Amino acid sequence: MPVISMFYGIIIRMYFLDNQHHGVPHIHARYGEHEASVGLYDGEILAGELSRKQLRLVQAWIELHRDELVADWELAVAGETPYKIDPL
């Protein structure tokens, strides 16, 4: 599972071939011992948990990079390596 970005202690990953796990395009955000799957279109947590502050940072980052994230999602579900995306 490649790391596509890191900012403020948050690690963002996108798993290969992960399109059936939650049924919607998403990323995996980890901060300390907390991890959550976050939807790319609405920024909502699909599974797991993050603190409110870290979730808001992830949501802001998604908003800024949604087009890049969707392109990376297409690569990842096809089993290809997604590109790195600039941090927040």
N, CA, C and O atoms as a GROMACS GRO file, in nm:
protein
  352
    1MET      N    1   0.083  -0.117   0.000
    1MET     CA    2   0.000   0.000   0.000
    1MET      C    3   0.088   0.124   0.000
    1MET      O    4   0.148   0.158   0.102
    2PRO      N    5   0.096   0.190  -0.112
    2PRO     CA    6   0.185   0.306  -0.124
    2PRO      C    7   0.138   0.427  -0.043
    2PRO      O    8   0.019   0.454  -0.032
    3VAL      N    9   0.235   0.498   0.012
    3VAL     CA   10   0.209   0.626   0.077
    3VAL      C   11   0.203   0.730  -0.034
    3VAL      O   12   0.297   0.743  -0.112
    4ILE      N   13   0.092   0.804  -0.042
    4ILE     CA   14   0.081   0.904  -0.147
    4ILE      C   15   0.104   1.046  -0.095
    4ILE      O   16   0.130   1.137  -0.174
    5SER      N   17   0.094   1.065   0.039
    5SER     CA   18   0.124   1.197   0.095
    5SER      C   19   0.139   1.186   0.247
    5SER      O   20   0.092   1.091   0.310
    6MET      N   21   0.206   1.286   0.302
    6MET     CA   22   0.221   1.296   0.448
    6MET      C   23   0.219   1.444   0.485
    6MET      O   24   0.283   1.526   0.420
    7PHE      N   25   0.144   1.478   0.590
    7PHE     CA   26   0.140   1.616   0.639
    7PHE      C   27   0.090   1.616   0.783
    7PHE      O   28   0.001   1.540   0.820
    8TYR      N   29   0.150   1.704   0.863
    8TYR     CA   30   0.113   1.721   1.004
    8TYR      C   31   0.103   1.588   1.080
    8TYR      O   32   0.015   1.572   1.165
    9GLY      N   33   0.189   1.495   1.049
    9GLY     CA   34   0.190   1.366   1.116
    9GLY      C   35   0.088   1.267   1.063
    9GLY      O   36   0.077   1.156   1.115
   10ILE      N   37   0.015   1.305   0.961
   10ILE     CA   38  -0.087   1.218   0.901
   10ILE      C   39  -0.026   1.150   0.778
   10ILE      O   40   0.036   1.216   0.694
   11ILE      N   41  -0.043   1.020   0.769
   11ILE     CA   42   0.007   0.942   0.656
   11ILE      C   43  -0.113   0.900   0.572
   11ILE      O   44  -0.208   0.841   0.623
   12ILE      N   45  -0.107   0.932   0.443
   12ILE     CA   46  -0.216   0.899   0.352
   12ILE      C   47  -0.170   0.787   0.260
   12ILE      O   48  -0.065   0.796   0.195
   13ARG      N   49  -0.249   0.680   0.255
   13ARG     CA   50  -0.219   0.565   0.169
   13ARG      C   51  -0.338   0.533   0.081
   13ARG      O   52  -0.452   0.569   0.110
   14MET      N   53  -0.307   0.465  -0.028
   14MET     CA   54  -0.411   0.413  -0.115
   14MET      C   55  -0.374   0.269  -0.146
   14MET      O   56  -0.266   0.243  -0.200
   15TYR      N   57  -0.461   0.176  -0.112
   15TYR     CA   58  -0.433   0.034  -0.133
   15TYR      C   59  -0.451  -0.004  -0.278
   15TYR      O   60  -0.533   0.055  -0.349
   16PHE      N   61  -0.375  -0.103  -0.324
   16PHE     CA   62  -0.395  -0.161  -0.456
   16PHE      C   63  -0.520  -0.248  -0.455
   16PHE      O   64  -0.550  -0.315  -0.356
   17LEU      N   65  -0.592  -0.247  -0.566
   17LEU     CA   66  -0.708  -0.335  -0.587
   17LEU      C   67  -0.807  -0.329  -0.471
   17LEU      O   68  -0.858  -0.432  -0.428
   18ASP      N   69  -0.836  -0.208  -0.420
   18ASP     CA   70  -0.919  -0.189  -0.300
   18ASP      C   71  -1.060  -0.143  -0.333
   18ASP      O   72  -1.128  -0.092  -0.244
   19ASN      N   73  -1.106  -0.160  -0.456
   19ASN     CA   74  -1.236  -0.105  -0.494
   19ASN      C   75  -1.356  -0.182  -0.438
   19ASN      O   76  -1.469  -0.133  -0.448
   20GLN      N   77  -1.337  -0.299  -0.380
   20GLN     CA   78  -1.449  -0.373  -0.325
   20GLN      C   79  -1.457  -0.363  -0.173
   20GLN      O   80  -1.555  -0.409  -0.113
   21HIS      N   81  -1.356  -0.304  -0.110
   21HIS     CA   82  -1.352  -0.297   0.037
   21HIS      C   83  -1.466  -0.212   0.092
   21HIS      O   84  -1.538  -0.256   0.182
   22HIS      N   85  -1.485  -0.092   0.041
   22HIS     CA   86  -1.592  -0.004   0.088
   22HIS      C   87  -1.690   0.032  -0.023
   22HIS      O   88  -1.793   0.094   0.003
   23GLY      N   89  -1.659  -0.005  -0.145
   23GLY     CA   90  -1.749   0.021  -0.256
   23GLY      C   91  -1.744   0.162  -0.312
   23GLY      O   92  -1.813   0.190  -0.410
   24VAL      N   93  -1.665   0.250  -0.254
   24VAL     CA   94  -1.651   0.387  -0.305
   24VAL      C   95  -1.504   0.425  -0.304
   24VAL      O   96  -1.426   0.372  -0.225
   25PRO      N   97  -1.465   0.517  -0.392
   25PRO     CA   98  -1.326   0.563  -0.389
   25PRO      C   99  -1.292   0.626  -0.254
   25PRO      O  100  -1.368   0.706  -0.200
   26HIS      N  101  -1.176   0.586  -0.200
   26HIS     CA  102  -1.139   0.634  -0.067
   26HIS      C  103  -0.988   0.627  -0.048
   26HIS      O  104  -0.915   0.566  -0.126
   27ILE      N  105  -0.944   0.690   0.060
   27ILE     CA  106  -0.804   0.683   0.103
   27ILE      C  107  -0.801   0.627   0.244
   27ILE      O  108  -0.904   0.617   0.311
   28HIS      N  109  -0.682   0.590   0.288
   28HIS     CA  110  -0.661   0.546   0.424
   28HIS      C  111  -0.570   0.649   0.490
   28HIS      O  112  -0.458   0.673   0.444
   29ALA      N  113  -0.619   0.710   0.597
   29ALA     CA  114  -0.543   0.812   0.668
   29ALA      C  115  -0.506   0.758   0.806
   29ALA      O  116  -0.591   0.705   0.877
   30ARG      N  117  -0.378   0.772   0.842
   30ARG     CA  118  -0.330   0.723   0.971
   30ARG      C  119  -0.264   0.837   1.046
   30ARG      O  120  -0.183   0.911   0.990
   31TYR      N  121  -0.300   0.849   1.173
   31TYR     CA  122  -0.238   0.946   1.262
   31TYR      C  123  -0.216   0.877   1.396
   31TYR      O  124  -0.311   0.844   1.466
   32GLY      N  125  -0.089   0.854   1.430
   32GLY     CA  126  -0.060   0.779   1.553
   32GLY      C  127  -0.118   0.640   1.543
   32GLY      O  128  -0.093   0.569   1.446
   33GLU      N  129  -0.195   0.601   1.643
   33GLU     CA  130  -0.255   0.467   1.643
   33GLU      C  131  -0.394   0.465   1.580
   33GLU      O  132  -0.458   0.361   1.576
   34HIS      N  133  -0.440   0.581   1.531
   34HIS     CA  134  -0.573   0.589   1.471
   34HIS      C  135  -0.564   0.583   1.319
   34HIS      O  136  -0.474   0.642   1.259
   35GLU      N  137  -0.658   0.511   1.259
   35GLU     CA  138  -0.664   0.502   1.113
   35GLU      C  139  -0.808   0.500   1.068
   35GLU      O  140  -0.895   0.442   1.134
   36ALA      N  141  -0.834   0.564   0.955
   36ALA     CA  142  -0.969   0.567   0.901
   36ALA      C  143  -0.964   0.562   0.749
   36ALA      O  144  -0.869   0.610   0.686
   37SER      N  145  -1.068   0.503   0.691
   37SER     CA  146  -1.091   0.511   0.547
   37SER      C  147  -1.182   0.630   0.525
   37SER      O  148  -1.287   0.641   0.590
   38VAL      N  149  -1.143   0.719   0.434
   38VAL     CA  150  -1.218   0.844   0.412
   38VAL      C  151  -1.257   0.853   0.266
   38VAL      O  152  -1.172   0.840   0.178
   39GLY      N  153  -1.386   0.874   0.239
   39GLY     CA  154  -1.436   0.883   0.102
   39GLY      C  155  -1.381   1.003   0.028
   39GLY      O  156  -1.366   1.110   0.086
   40LEU      N  157  -1.352   0.986  -0.100
   40LEU     CA  158  -1.296   1.095  -0.180
   40LEU      C  159  -1.400   1.198  -0.221
   40LEU      O  160  -1.364   1.314  -0.244
   41TYR      N  161  -1.525   1.162  -0.231
   41TYR     CA  162  -1.625   1.256  -0.279
   41TYR      C  163  -1.691   1.336  -0.168
   41TYR      O  164  -1.724   1.453  -0.188
   42ASP      N  165  -1.711   1.276  -0.052
   42ASP     CA  166  -1.778   1.350   0.056
   42ASP      C  167  -1.689   1.374   0.178
   42ASP      O  168  -1.727   1.448   0.268
   43GLY      N  169  -1.570   1.312   0.182
   43GLY     CA  170  -1.479   1.333   0.294
   43GLY      C  171  -1.525   1.268   0.424
   43GLY      O  172  -1.470   1.297   0.530
   44GLU      N  173  -1.624   1.182   0.416
   44GLU     CA  174  -1.676   1.117   0.536
   44GLU      C  175  -1.599   0.989   0.567
   44GLU      O  176  -1.547   0.922   0.478
   45ILE      N  177  -1.592   0.957   0.697
   45ILE     CA  178  -1.525   0.834   0.740
   45ILE      C  179  -1.612   0.714   0.704
   45ILE      O  180  -1.730   0.709   0.739
   46LEU      N  181  -1.554   0.619   0.634
   46LEU     CA  182  -1.623   0.496   0.596
   46LEU      C  183  -1.600   0.386   0.699
   46LEU      O  184  -1.686   0.302   0.722
   47ALA      N  185  -1.482   0.387   0.761
   47ALA     CA  186  -1.447   0.288   0.863
   47ALA      C  187  -1.332   0.344   0.945
   47ALA      O  188  -1.254   0.426   0.896
   48GLY      N  189  -1.322   0.302   1.070
   48GLY     CA  190  -1.214   0.346   1.156
   48GLY      C  191  -1.245   0.478   1.223
   48GLY      O  192  -1.360   0.520   1.231
   49GLU      N  193  -1.138   0.544   1.271
   49GLU     CA  194  -1.158   0.672   1.339
   49GLU      C  195  -1.033   0.758   1.332
   49GLU      O  196  -0.920   0.708   1.328
   50LEU      N  197  -1.055   0.887   1.332
   50LEU     CA  198  -0.952   0.990   1.343
   50LEU      C  199  -1.006   1.096   1.437
   50LEU      O  200  -1.127   1.111   1.450
   51SER      N  201  -0.917   1.170   1.501
   51SER     CA  202  -0.965   1.280   1.584
   51SER      C  203  -1.027   1.385   1.493
   51SER      O  204  -0.998   1.389   1.373
   52ARG      N  205  -1.110   1.468   1.548
   52ARG     CA  206  -1.180   1.570   1.470
   52ARG      C  207  -1.081   1.662   1.397
   52ARG      O  208  -1.101   1.696   1.280
   53LYS      N  209  -0.974   1.703   1.467
   53LYS     CA  210  -0.875   1.793   1.407
   53LYS      C  211  -0.808   1.728   1.286
   53LYS      O  212  -0.798   1.791   1.180
   54GLN      N  213  -0.763   1.604   1.299
   54GLN     CA  214  -0.696   1.537   1.189
   54GLN      C  215  -0.794   1.510   1.074
   54GLN      O  216  -0.756   1.520   0.958
   55LEU      N  217  -0.917   1.475   1.107
   55LEU     CA  218  -1.016   1.452   1.002
   55LEU      C  219  -1.038   1.579   0.922
   55LEU      O  220  -1.047   1.573   0.799
   56ARG      N  221  -1.047   1.692   0.987
   56ARG     CA  222  -1.067   1.819   0.915
   56ARG      C  223  -0.949   1.850   0.824
   56ARG      O  224  -0.968   1.902   0.713
   57LEU      N  225  -0.827   1.820   0.869
   57LEU     CA  226  -0.709   1.839   0.784
   57LEU      C  227  -0.716   1.749   0.661
   57LEU      O  228  -0.687   1.792   0.550
   58VAL      N  229  -0.753   1.623   0.683
   58VAL     CA  230  -0.764   1.528   0.572
   58VAL      C  231  -0.874   1.575   0.475
   58VAL      O  232  -0.855   1.569   0.354
   59GLN      N  233  -0.985   1.620   0.527
   59GLN     CA  234  -1.094   1.666   0.442
   59GLN      C  235  -1.053   1.788   0.359
   59GLN      O  236  -1.088   1.798   0.241
   60ALA      N  237  -0.979   1.880   0.419
   60ALA     CA  238  -0.931   1.997   0.345
   60ALA      C  239  -0.835   1.955   0.235
   60ALA      O  240  -0.841   2.006   0.123
   61TRP      N  241  -0.747   1.860   0.266
   61TRP     CA  242  -0.652   1.809   0.168
   61TRP      C  243  -0.725   1.741   0.052
   61TRP      O  244  -0.690   1.761  -0.064
   62ILE      N  245  -0.825   1.660   0.084
   62ILE     CA  246  -0.904   1.594  -0.020
   62ILE      C  247  -0.969   1.699  -0.111
   62ILE      O  248  -0.968   1.685  -0.233
   63GLU      N  249  -1.025   1.801  -0.052
   63GLU     CA  250  -1.091   1.907  -0.130
   63GLU      C  251  -0.994   1.971  -0.230
   63GLU      O  252  -1.031   1.998  -0.344
   64LEU      N  253  -0.871   1.995  -0.185
   64LEU     CA  254  -0.771   2.059  -0.271
   64LEU      C  255  -0.720   1.967  -0.382
   64LEU      O  256  -0.680   2.014  -0.488
   65HIS      N  257  -0.721   1.836  -0.357
   65HIS     CA  258  -0.656   1.742  -0.448
   65HIS      C  259  -0.751   1.635  -0.503
   65HIS      O  260  -0.706   1.528  -0.546
   66ARG      N  261  -0.880   1.662  -0.503
   66ARG     CA  262  -0.978   1.559  -0.542
   66ARG      C  263  -0.951   1.501  -0.681
   66ARG      O  264  -0.955   1.379  -0.698
   67ASP      N  265  -0.924   1.585  -0.779
   67ASP     CA  266  -0.902   1.534  -0.914
   67ASP      C  267  -0.781   1.440  -0.920
   67ASP      O  268  -0.787   1.335  -0.983
   68GLU      N  269  -0.672   1.479  -0.852
   68GLU     CA  270  -0.553   1.394  -0.847
   68GLU      C  271  -0.583   1.263  -0.775
   68GLU      O  272  -0.535   1.157  -0.815
   69LEU      N  273  -0.662   1.271  -0.668
   69LEU     CA  274  -0.696   1.152  -0.591
   69LEU      C  275  -0.780   1.055  -0.673
   69LEU      O  276  -0.758   0.934  -0.668
   70VAL      N  277  -0.875   1.107  -0.747
   70VAL     CA  278  -0.958   1.021  -0.831
   70VAL      C  279  -0.873   0.954  -0.938
   70VAL      O  280  -0.892   0.836  -0.968
   71ALA      N  281  -0.779   1.028  -0.997
   71ALA     CA  282  -0.689   0.969  -1.096
   71ALA      C  283  -0.603   0.860  -1.031
   71ALA      O  284  -0.583   0.754  -1.090
   72ASP      N  285  -0.552   0.887  -0.910
   72ASP     CA  286  -0.475   0.786  -0.838
   72ASP      C  287  -0.560   0.664  -0.805
   72ASP      O  288  -0.511   0.551  -0.812
   73TRP      N  289  -0.685   0.687  -0.769
   73TRP     CA  290  -0.776   0.576  -0.738
   73TRP      C  291  -0.788   0.482  -0.857
   73TRP      O  292  -0.781   0.360  -0.842
   74GLU      N  293  -0.805   0.539  -0.975
   74GLU     CA  294  -0.816   0.458  -1.097
   74GLU      C  295  -0.690   0.374  -1.119
   74GLU      O  296  -0.699   0.257  -1.158
   75LEU      N  297  -0.574   0.433  -1.094
   75LEU     CA  298  -0.450   0.358  -1.107
   75LEU      C  299  -0.444   0.245  -1.004
   75LEU      O  300  -0.412   0.131  -1.038
   76ALA      N  301  -0.476   0.276  -0.880
   76ALA     CA  302  -0.464   0.179  -0.771
   76ALA      C  303  -0.557   0.060  -0.790
   76ALA      O  304  -0.517  -0.055  -0.769
   77VAL      N  305  -0.682   0.085  -0.831
   77VAL     CA  306  -0.774  -0.028  -0.849
   77VAL      C  307  -0.735  -0.114  -0.969
   77VAL      O  308  -0.777  -0.229  -0.979
   78ALA      N  309  -0.656  -0.057  -1.059
   78ALA     CA  310  -0.605  -0.134  -1.172
   78ALA      C  311  -0.475  -0.206  -1.137
   78ALA      O  312  -0.416  -0.275  -1.220
   79GLY      N  313  -0.430  -0.190  -1.011
   79GLY     CA  314  -0.308  -0.257  -0.966
   79GLY      C  315  -0.182  -0.181  -0.999
   79GLY      O  316  -0.072  -0.234  -0.985
   80GLU      N  317  -0.196  -0.056  -1.042
   80GLU     CA  318  -0.080   0.027  -1.075
   80GLU      C  319  -0.046   0.120  -0.959
   80GLU      O  320  -0.132   0.149  -0.875
   81THR      N  321   0.078   0.166  -0.954
   81THR     CA  322   0.123   0.253  -0.846
   81THR      C  323   0.069   0.394  -0.862
   81THR      O  324   0.091   0.457  -0.966
   82PRO      N  325  -0.004   0.444  -0.761
   82PRO     CA  326  -0.053   0.582  -0.769
   82PRO      C  327   0.061   0.682  -0.751
   82PRO      O  328   0.165   0.650  -0.693
   83TYR      N  329   0.040   0.803  -0.802
   83TYR     CA  330   0.140   0.908  -0.791
   83TYR      C  331   0.136   0.974  -0.654
   83TYR      O  332   0.032   0.974  -0.587
   84LYS      N  333   0.248   1.030  -0.612
   84LYS     CA  334   0.254   1.110  -0.490
   84LYS      C  335   0.174   1.238  -0.513
   84LYS      O  336   0.167   1.289  -0.625
   85ILE      N  337   0.115   1.289  -0.405
   85ILE     CA  338   0.038   1.412  -0.411
   85ILE      C  339   0.092   1.508  -0.306
   85ILE      O  340   0.124   1.467  -0.194
   86ASP      N  341   0.104   1.635  -0.343
   86ASP     CA  342   0.160   1.735  -0.252
   86ASP      C  343   0.086   1.737  -0.118
   86ASP      O  344  -0.036   1.717  -0.114
   87PRO      N  345   0.159   1.760  -0.010
   87PRO     CA  346   0.096   1.768   0.122
   87PRO      C  347   0.013   1.896   0.138
   87PRO      O  348   0.014   1.982   0.050
   88LEU      N  349  -0.056   1.906   0.248
   88LEU     CA  350  -0.137   2.022   0.281
   88LEU      C  351  -0.049   2.139   0.316
   88LEU      O  352  -0.100   2.247   0.348
   0.00000   0.00000   0.00000
